[in-house]
Amino acid sequence: MALPTHRHTRLRGNDYTRGAYFVTLCALDRRQWFGRIIGTGDDARMEPNDLGRIVLEHWHALPSHFAHLRLDQVQLMPDHLHGILLLSGVGSGVTRVGSTRRVDATTVGVDDPGRDITIDVDHSDRPIGPAAGSLGAIIGAFKSGTTYAMNQLRGTPGQRYWQRGFHDRAIRTTQGEFERIARYIAENPGNWR
């Protein structure tokens, strides 16, 4: 009997520390953890609950933890999050750590171990996992930070809130693709089931 293999969805040879990416992160089992949609059609909007507000706070805090990251369009939905991330590439020398530490919504100093610190990057002995500052490291830190904060709020240590992995698409800057994706994200509440 053949063992199942993991299918890698990332583009081979792509530098996931630079470029524009459309990402979707789904709640575990598509549970509607983050709030509700009120209104219909063009008037529909997302009303986040406490967990949804944690997700949005952590999302908007990402650039303070990853200097090479800019955020564009974002839309939280009851059971998922869509966003556009713009990565300018990780410079050599000093960078913020994102692959092994969760991102907190508030920047804290080095006096607080395990939080927002800077180190010299040496990729030669890098552990298995996403490269520091890559799209995968950013999303991993985001999911870890939001999960920790949601568990703190709810008193549910160990509860998972996110589906494993995430969906991403490298956005081409030609033929209006960026604009189409941004419009899709903005109009998502009006298309809610």
C-alpha positions as MATLAB code, in Angstrom:
seq = 'MALPTHRHTRLRGNDYTRGAYFVTLCALDRRQWFGRIIGTGDDARMEPNDLGRIVLEHWHALPSHFAHLRLDQVQLMPDHLHGILLLSGVGSGVTRVGSTRRVDATTVGVDDPGRDITIDVDHSDRPIGPAAGSLGAIIGAFKSGTTYAMNQLRGTPGQRYWQRGFHDRAIRTTQGEFERIARYIAENPGNWR';
ca = [
       0.000    0.000    0.000;
       1.426    3.354   -1.034;
       1.789    5.998    1.638;
       0.056    9.311    0.984;
       2.422   12.050   -0.077;
       2.230   15.704    0.858;
       1.651   17.897   -2.176;
       3.662   21.102   -1.996;
       1.610   23.945   -3.419;
       4.371   26.545   -3.442;
       6.003   27.589   -6.723;
       9.405   25.977   -7.127;
      12.201   28.488   -7.306;
       9.977   31.370   -6.177;
      11.431   33.717   -3.559;
       8.601   33.987   -1.051;
      10.291   36.950    0.658;
       9.386   39.309   -2.198;
       6.354   39.888   -4.388;
       2.621   40.437   -3.977;
       0.529   37.582   -2.602;
      -3.200   36.984   -2.186;
      -3.680   34.720    0.830;
      -6.666   32.978    2.366;
      -6.576   31.484    5.851;
      -9.512   29.308    6.878;
     -10.870   28.635   10.339;
     -10.588   25.059   11.564;
     -13.479   23.025   10.126;
     -14.750   26.320    8.621;
     -16.312   27.198   11.963;
     -17.661   30.715   12.133;
     -15.355   31.830   14.939;
     -14.773   35.450   13.950;
     -18.152   37.203   13.777;
     -21.066   37.549   11.393;
     -22.111   39.259    8.194;
     -24.847   41.842    8.573;
     -26.773   43.327    5.678;
     -26.972   41.999    2.130;
     -25.541   42.776   -1.280;
     -23.613   46.045   -1.494;
     -24.621   46.902    2.106;
     -23.196   43.705    3.598;
     -20.360   44.083    6.054;
     -18.503   41.956    8.529;
     -19.219   42.517   12.211;
     -16.259   40.971   14.069;
     -16.690   39.525   17.541;
     -13.918   39.443   20.168;
     -12.034   36.695   18.309;
     -12.411   38.569   15.029;
     -11.021   41.721   16.592;
      -7.971   39.744   17.784;
      -7.444   38.485   14.222;
      -7.651   42.004   12.772;
      -5.385   43.537   15.438;
      -2.717   40.911   14.825;
      -3.044   41.240   11.045;
      -2.547   44.999   11.154;
       0.415   44.564   13.549;
       2.340   42.334   11.113;
       4.360   45.161    9.464;
       5.740   46.193   12.856;
       7.257   42.697   13.136;
       8.361   42.270    9.520;
      10.028   45.405    8.162;
       9.850   44.165    4.540;
       6.051   43.690    4.676;
       3.278   46.048    3.602;
      -0.392   45.151    3.829;
      -2.984   46.001    1.218;
      -6.607   44.872    1.020;
      -7.891   42.666    3.868;
     -11.298   41.174    4.607;
     -12.182   39.125    7.644;
     -15.139   36.802    7.181;
     -16.923   34.616    9.759;
     -14.804   31.578    8.864;
     -11.826   32.881    6.896;
      -9.526   35.813    6.191;
      -8.470   37.189    2.802;
      -5.531   39.546    2.468;
      -2.928   40.937    0.111;
       0.648   41.080    1.386;
       3.442   42.960   -0.380;
       6.942   41.681    0.421;
      10.031   43.649   -0.590;
      12.586   40.965    0.293;
      14.551   40.269    3.438;
      17.804   42.234    3.555;
      21.056   40.723    4.721;
      22.276   41.223    8.261;
      19.582   41.915   10.826;
      15.954   40.938   10.387;
      13.018   40.307   12.640;
      12.352   36.701   13.550;
       9.072   35.343   12.267;
       9.480   31.644   11.710;
       9.848   30.536   15.317;
       8.112   33.141   17.464;
       4.490   34.174   17.484;
       3.603   37.729   16.524;
       1.889   39.701   19.258;
      -0.402   42.627   18.465;
       1.791   44.889   20.553;
       5.496   45.363   20.045;
       7.442   44.473   23.154;
      11.101   44.843   23.958;
      13.948   42.394   24.241;
      13.405   42.274   28.016;
      10.380   40.060   27.292;
      11.846   36.691   26.150;
      10.187   34.987   23.210;
       8.717   38.145   21.812;
       9.701   40.721   19.186;
      13.517   40.512   19.059;
      16.087   40.981   16.317;
      18.949   38.657   15.514;
      21.608   38.218   12.848;
      20.337   35.829   10.196;
      22.520   32.920    9.115;
      20.594   30.667    6.732;
      23.312   27.982    6.511;
      22.036   26.052    9.546;
      18.407   27.088    9.237;
      15.960   24.630   10.848;
      13.393   22.824    8.737;
      10.436   25.075    8.034;
       9.801   28.331    6.264;
      12.708   30.732    5.804;
      12.754   33.690    8.194;
      10.749   36.559    6.720;
       9.108   34.411    4.043;
       5.375   34.359    3.387;
       5.126   31.019    5.212;
       6.985   32.369    8.265;
       4.772   35.461    8.392;
       1.554   33.445    8.186;
       2.868   30.915   10.723;
       3.728   33.671   13.205;
       0.332   35.309   12.627;
      -1.599   32.086   13.198;
       0.449   31.252   16.282;
      -0.034   34.721   17.774;
      -3.772   34.850   17.139;
      -4.276   31.328   18.468;
      -2.382   32.179   21.647;
      -4.384   35.394   22.165;
      -7.737   33.712   21.456;
      -6.920   30.905   23.889;
      -5.917   33.481   26.519;
      -9.233   35.302   26.029;
     -11.340   32.155   26.157;
      -9.322   30.206   28.735;
      -8.955   27.303   26.294;
      -5.263   26.346   26.173;
      -4.492   24.103   23.223;
      -7.620   24.951   21.213;
      -6.876   25.214   17.482;
      -8.617   27.920   15.464;
      -6.974   27.683   12.051;
      -6.946   25.044    9.358;
      -3.489   23.711    8.581;
      -1.623   25.669    5.900;
      -3.033   28.488    3.820;
      -3.933   29.252    0.228;
      -1.780   31.727   -1.668;
      -1.496   33.146   -5.135;
       1.415   35.179   -6.434;
      -0.231   38.254   -7.952;
       0.908   39.327  -11.400;
       1.044   43.057  -11.924;
      -0.213   42.795  -15.498;
      -3.684   42.686  -16.996;
      -5.392   44.163  -13.926;
      -4.996   41.047  -11.772;
      -4.121   43.018   -8.625;
      -7.219   45.213   -8.998;
      -9.506   42.205   -9.663;
      -8.261   40.428   -6.551;
      -8.569   43.562   -4.395;
     -12.146   44.062   -5.625;
     -12.982   40.393   -4.934;
     -11.700   40.765   -1.357;
     -13.607   44.016   -0.759;
     -16.864   42.574   -2.156;
     -16.596   39.276   -0.258;
     -19.201   40.142    2.443;
     -21.826   40.769   -0.263;
     -21.223   37.292   -1.657;
     -21.543   35.529    1.705;
     -23.834   32.523    1.578;
];
